[in-house]
């Protein structure tokens, strides 16, 4: 009975932390930037410090919250020991040709929207981004190729640590797709489109990856 009371009080306290009264509440993790940010299989860190930060911008009904992610996300691979913070693919690009200052090219974002669900014990956060290598080109005989575009999704699963006032990252479900168009204006078939919903480094279909941190990754609550 005593344990049930303690758990109930911890859940109420946790829910309070994400209430409207703590509108500016955030959770943060300190680490180092990825050496090769575009390669999801390379978690090698640099010596450059980085911070992954989720800030609450709106509390909705039913435990739902709107968040802003800045700094990137922890990157690791199963059976590996390295951890870095990916600030490129996890946040990605935006491209609106009509927007002032874009000059027709996608721009790197500094932050991106995320959505979370918190039940007092478990926190789930979903982040979706678009990454590009800006490789669009026009060749001889009116041939062309668009940039390689990768839609990236990350679902983070946390456990609330009431005694430490923080959230421990348990799993990340990671997936990325791939799209690219190429062709020639002089060809009978003007262009070809490649669309792969779940894309591996070898260019074949893969299932979304379920990743477990090799060591403790703890996001601490901040005001």
Order of alpha helices (4+ residues) and beta strands (2+ residues): alpha-beta-beta-beta-beta-beta-beta-beta-beta-beta-beta-beta-beta-beta-beta-beta-beta-beta
